[in-house]
């Protein structure tokens, strides 16, 4: 049985795949704690997250058959790209693809190993070209229907080969994979509401794919490699689509109601008119739409055009 990470897309930079011995991804939050005399604790101020920092230990070896021409040819290409200081797509197997710049790339040669060099790559996330990621969302969104059709077609071929070799439980599992993928695709025109609608669907999709991987025996048959690849590509595309939407679309922010207000008043305060009142009601557990009490924290999308 394949491990949980064995089918992940390989690490790559600007389309050049490379093996990774280990890597770390540092996420952190800019914040400030306001402290007051003669008072316990303090007031936490959220200043939003910092850029992600990624460190990768990469064996650039000429002997890896699955990575032809890795050393010295492809490593030389990567190094020349790093020297320009330009950002590019960095694929992190367990996370997805982000725009990043390589800030350090020291290499270490050991005479005991004549096959290449060990390289320590340091990347920092780049958000200055965010519109490129938005294009990626659109591309992935367009690919998903074709990937659903491909996975469904390969499944039917495998079922026909196995005849009576599949159980109803396995068939239902695969149907669930396709159903969740279609559900996620149905939200493609509402990506600005990512936090409210899509995240739970992606988590459910991920769980059912993992369950199917463990339970459907046909996935272990080398004859069904096309089916496995089709499901993997669909899974990766859904994950990439969700990751890109999460990174490029509006997140919920919080606004504290200063006085008793109606939802229409709150919409006018936040957006300039009352057209977003229904959205505010959908996003918040408000008991009385005509009298929201002072101190109530409104969750809202600040960049939505009313």
C-alpha positions as CSV (number, residue, x, y, z in Angstrom):
1,X,0.0,0.0,0.0
2,X,1.3,3.4,-0.9
3,X,2.1,5.8,1.9
4,X,0.1,9.0,2.4
5,X,2.8,11.1,0.7
6,X,4.0,8.8,-2.0
7,X,1.6,10.1,-4.6
8,X,2.2,13.8,-3.9
9,X,3.5,15.8,-6.8
10,X,7.3,16.2,-6.7
11,X,9.0,19.3,-5.5
12,X,9.9,21.7,-8.3
13,X,11.0,25.2,-9.1
14,X,9.9,26.8,-12.3
15,X,9.0,23.4,-13.7
16,X,12.3,21.7,-12.8
17,X,11.6,18.8,-10.5
18,X,14.1,17.8,-7.8
19,X,14.3,15.3,-4.9
20,X,14.1,16.6,-1.4
21,X,15.7,14.9,1.6
22,X,13.9,17.2,4.1
23,X,12.2,20.5,4.1
24,X,10.6,23.0,6.6
25,X,8.0,25.6,6.1
26,X,7.9,28.5,8.6
27,X,4.6,30.3,9.0
28,X,4.4,33.1,11.5
29,X,2.2,36.0,12.5
30,X,3.1,39.7,12.9
31,X,1.7,40.8,16.2
32,X,2.0,43.2,19.1
33,X,1.0,42.7,22.7
34,X,-0.1,46.0,24.3
35,X,0.7,45.9,28.1
36,X,-0.8,48.3,30.6
37,X,0.5,49.3,34.1
38,X,-1.1,47.5,37.0
39,X,-3.0,45.1,34.7
40,X,-2.6,41.4,34.2
41,X,-1.8,40.1,30.8
42,X,-2.2,42.3,27.8
43,X,-4.1,43.0,24.6
44,X,-3.1,41.1,21.5
45,X,-3.1,42.9,18.2
46,X,-3.1,40.9,15.1
47,X,-0.9,42.5,12.4
48,X,-1.5,39.6,9.9
49,X,0.8,36.9,8.8
50,X,4.4,37.2,7.6
51,X,5.6,35.7,4.3
52,X,6.2,32.0,4.4
53,X,9.8,30.9,4.6
54,X,10.9,27.5,3.2
55,X,14.1,25.6,3.6
56,X,14.9,22.5,1.5
57,X,17.8,20.1,1.7
58,X,18.3,18.8,-1.9
59,X,20.7,16.1,-3.1
60,X,21.6,17.2,-6.6
61,X,23.0,13.9,-7.8
62,X,23.6,12.6,-11.3
63,X,22.8,9.1,-10.3
64,X,19.0,9.6,-9.7
65,X,17.3,7.8,-12.6
66,X,13.9,9.4,-11.8
67,X,15.5,12.9,-12.1
68,X,17.5,12.8,-15.4
69,X,20.2,15.4,-16.0
70,X,19.6,16.8,-12.5
71,X,23.3,17.4,-12.0
72,X,25.0,19.4,-13.3
73,X,22.6,20.5,-16.1
74,X,19.3,21.3,-14.3
75,X,21.1,22.5,-11.1
76,X,23.0,25.0,-13.3
77,X,19.7,26.2,-14.8
78,X,18.2,26.7,-11.4
79,X,21.2,28.5,-10.1
80,X,21.1,30.9,-13.0
81,X,17.5,31.6,-12.3
82,X,18.2,32.2,-8.6
83,X,20.9,34.7,-9.5
84,X,18.3,37.0,-11.3
85,X,16.3,37.4,-8.1
86,X,13.1,36.9,-10.0
87,X,10.2,35.0,-8.3
88,X,8.9,31.8,-9.7
89,X,6.5,28.9,-8.9
90,X,7.8,26.7,-6.1
91,X,5.9,23.5,-5.6
92,X,6.0,22.2,-2.0
93,X,4.7,18.6,-2.0
94,X,2.5,18.7,1.1
95,X,1.3,22.2,0.6
96,X,1.0,23.2,-3.1
97,X,2.4,25.8,-5.4
98,X,3.3,29.3,-4.3
99,X,5.2,32.2,-5.8
100,X,8.6,32.5,-4.1
101,X,12.1,33.8,-4.5
102,X,15.3,31.8,-3.6
103,X,17.4,33.9,-1.3
104,X,20.2,31.4,-0.5
105,X,21.5,28.4,-2.3
106,X,24.8,27.2,-0.7
107,X,26.1,23.9,-2.1
108,X,28.4,21.4,-0.4
109,X,30.7,19.0,-2.2
110,X,32.0,15.9,-0.4
111,X,34.9,14.1,-2.0
112,X,33.4,10.8,-0.7
113,X,30.5,11.3,-3.1
114,X,31.5,12.0,-6.7
115,X,27.9,12.0,-8.0
116,X,27.0,15.6,-7.3
117,X,26.5,18.1,-4.5
118,X,24.2,18.7,-1.5
119,X,22.3,22.0,-1.7
120,X,20.5,24.0,1.0
121,X,17.8,26.1,-0.7
122,X,16.1,29.0,1.2
123,X,12.9,30.5,-0.3
124,X,10.7,33.3,0.8
125,X,7.1,33.7,-0.4
126,X,6.5,36.4,-3.0
127,X,3.1,38.3,-3.0
128,X,4.1,41.1,-5.3
129,X,2.7,39.3,-8.4
130,X,-0.6,38.1,-6.9
131,X,-2.5,38.5,-10.1
132,X,-0.5,35.6,-11.5
133,X,-1.9,33.3,-8.9
134,X,-5.4,34.5,-9.8
135,X,-4.7,33.3,-13.4
136,X,-3.6,30.0,-11.9
137,X,-7.0,29.7,-10.1
138,X,-8.8,30.2,-13.4
139,X,-6.6,27.6,-15.2
140,X,-7.1,25.0,-12.5
141,X,-10.8,25.7,-12.4
142,X,-11.0,25.0,-16.1
143,X,-9.0,21.8,-15.9
144,X,-11.2,20.2,-13.1
145,X,-14.1,19.1,-15.3
146,X,-11.8,17.4,-17.8
147,X,-10.0,15.7,-14.9
148,X,-13.3,14.5,-13.4
149,X,-14.2,13.0,-16.8
150,X,-10.8,11.3,-17.1
151,X,-11.0,9.8,-13.6
152,X,-14.5,8.5,-14.3
153,X,-13.5,7.0,-17.6
154,X,-10.5,5.2,-16.2
155,X,-12.6,3.9,-13.3
156,X,-15.1,2.4,-15.7
157,X,-12.3,0.7,-17.7
158,X,-10.9,-0.8,-14.5
159,X,-14.4,-1.9,-13.4
160,X,-15.0,-3.6,-16.8
161,X,-11.7,-5.5,-16.5
162,X,-12.5,-6.6,-12.9
163,X,-16.0,-7.6,-13.8
164,X,-17.4,-8.7,-10.4
165,X,-14.3,-7.8,-8.5
166,X,-15.6,-4.6,-7.0
167,X,-17.9,-4.3,-4.0
168,X,-20.7,-1.8,-3.6
169,X,-18.7,-0.1,-0.8
170,X,-15.8,0.5,-3.2
171,X,-18.1,1.8,-5.9
172,X,-19.8,4.1,-3.5
173,X,-16.4,5.4,-2.3
174,X,-15.3,6.3,-5.8
175,X,-18.7,7.9,-6.5
176,X,-18.1,10.0,-3.4
177,X,-14.8,11.2,-4.7
178,X,-16.4,12.4,-7.9
179,X,-19.4,13.9,-6.1
180,X,-17.2,16.0,-3.8
181,X,-15.1,17.2,-6.8
182,X,-18.2,18.3,-8.6
183,X,-19.5,20.0,-5.4
184,X,-16.2,22.0,-5.1
185,X,-16.4,22.9,-8.8
186,X,-20.0,24.2,-8.3
187,X,-18.6,27.0,-6.1
188,X,-16.3,28.3,-8.8
189,X,-18.3,31.5,-9.2
190,X,-18.3,32.2,-5.5
191,X,-14.6,32.0,-4.7
192,X,-14.7,35.2,-2.7
193,X,-16.6,33.3,-0.1
194,X,-13.8,30.7,0.2
195,X,-13.8,30.6,4.0
196,X,-17.5,30.0,4.3
197,X,-18.2,27.5,1.5
198,X,-15.2,25.7,0.0
199,X,-12.8,24.8,2.8
200,X,-15.0,22.2,4.4
201,X,-15.7,20.6,1.0
202,X,-12.0,20.3,0.3
203,X,-11.4,18.7,3.7
204,X,-14.1,16.2,3.0
205,X,-12.8,15.5,-0.5
206,X,-9.3,14.9,0.8
207,X,-10.6,12.5,3.5
208,X,-12.7,10.5,1.0
209,X,-9.8,10.2,-1.4
210,X,-7.5,8.9,1.3
211,X,-10.2,6.4,2.4
212,X,-10.6,5.3,-1.2
213,X,-6.9,4.9,-1.6
214,X,-6.8,2.6,1.4
215,X,-10.0,0.6,0.5
216,X,-10.1,0.2,-3.3
217,X,-7.8,-2.8,-4.1
218,X,-7.8,-1.9,-7.8
219,X,-5.5,1.1,-7.0
220,X,-2.8,-1.4,-6.1
221,X,-2.9,-3.2,-9.4
222,X,-0.1,-1.9,-11.8
223,X,-2.5,-2.5,-14.7
224,X,-4.6,0.3,-13.3
225,X,-1.8,2.9,-13.3
226,X,-3.9,5.2,-15.6
227,X,-6.7,5.2,-13.0
228,X,-4.4,6.0,-10.2
229,X,-2.8,8.8,-12.1
230,X,-6.2,10.2,-13.1
231,X,-7.4,10.3,-9.4
232,X,-4.1,11.7,-8.3
233,X,-4.2,14.5,-10.9
234,X,-7.8,15.3,-9.9
235,X,-6.9,15.3,-6.2
236,X,-3.8,17.5,-6.8
237,X,-5.8,20.0,-9.0
238,X,-8.5,20.3,-6.4
239,X,-5.9,20.9,-3.7
240,X,-4.0,23.5,-5.9
241,X,-7.3,25.2,-6.8
242,X,-8.2,25.5,-3.1
243,X,-4.8,26.6,-2.0
244,X,-4.6,29.3,-4.7
245,X,-8.1,30.5,-3.9
246,X,-7.1,30.7,-0.2
247,X,-4.0,32.6,-1.0
248,X,-5.5,35.2,-3.4
249,X,-9.1,35.8,-2.4
250,X,-10.6,37.9,0.4
251,X,-10.5,36.6,4.0
252,X,-13.0,37.3,6.7
253,X,-12.1,40.2,8.9
254,X,-13.7,41.4,12.2
255,X,-15.5,44.7,13.0
256,X,-16.9,45.4,16.5
257,X,-20.3,47.0,16.6
258,X,-19.9,50.3,18.5
259,X,-23.6,50.9,19.3
260,X,-27.0,49.2,18.8
261,X,-27.4,49.0,15.0
262,X,-29.5,47.2,12.4
263,X,-27.8,44.9,9.9
264,X,-28.7,47.4,7.2
265,X,-26.8,50.1,9.2
266,X,-23.8,47.8,9.6
267,X,-23.8,47.1,5.8
268,X,-23.9,50.8,5.1
269,X,-21.0,51.4,7.6
270,X,-18.8,48.7,6.1
271,X,-19.7,49.0,2.3
272,X,-21.3,52.4,1.8
273,X,-24.9,51.0,1.3
274,X,-27.2,48.3,2.6
275,X,-26.9,45.8,-0.3
276,X,-24.6,43.4,1.7
277,X,-27.1,43.0,4.6
278,X,-28.1,39.5,3.6
279,X,-24.4,38.4,3.3
280,X,-23.7,39.8,6.8
281,X,-26.7,37.8,8.1
282,X,-25.4,34.6,6.4
283,X,-21.9,35.0,7.8
284,X,-22.8,35.9,11.4
285,X,-25.1,34.3,14.1
286,X,-27.2,37.4,14.6
287,X,-30.4,37.0,16.7
288,X,-32.1,40.3,15.8
289,X,-31.4,41.9,12.5
290,X,-32.8,45.2,13.7
291,X,-30.9,45.4,16.9
292,X,-27.3,44.1,16.9
293,X,-25.9,45.0,20.3
294,X,-22.7,46.9,21.1
295,X,-19.6,44.7,21.3
296,X,-20.9,42.1,18.8
297,X,-18.1,41.1,16.4
298,X,-19.1,41.1,12.8
299,X,-17.3,38.8,10.4
300,X,-17.2,40.4,7.0
301,X,-15.3,40.5,3.6
302,X,-13.7,43.9,3.4
303,X,-12.9,43.8,-0.3
304,X,-16.3,42.7,-1.6
305,X,-17.7,45.3,-4.0
306,X,-21.3,46.1,-2.9
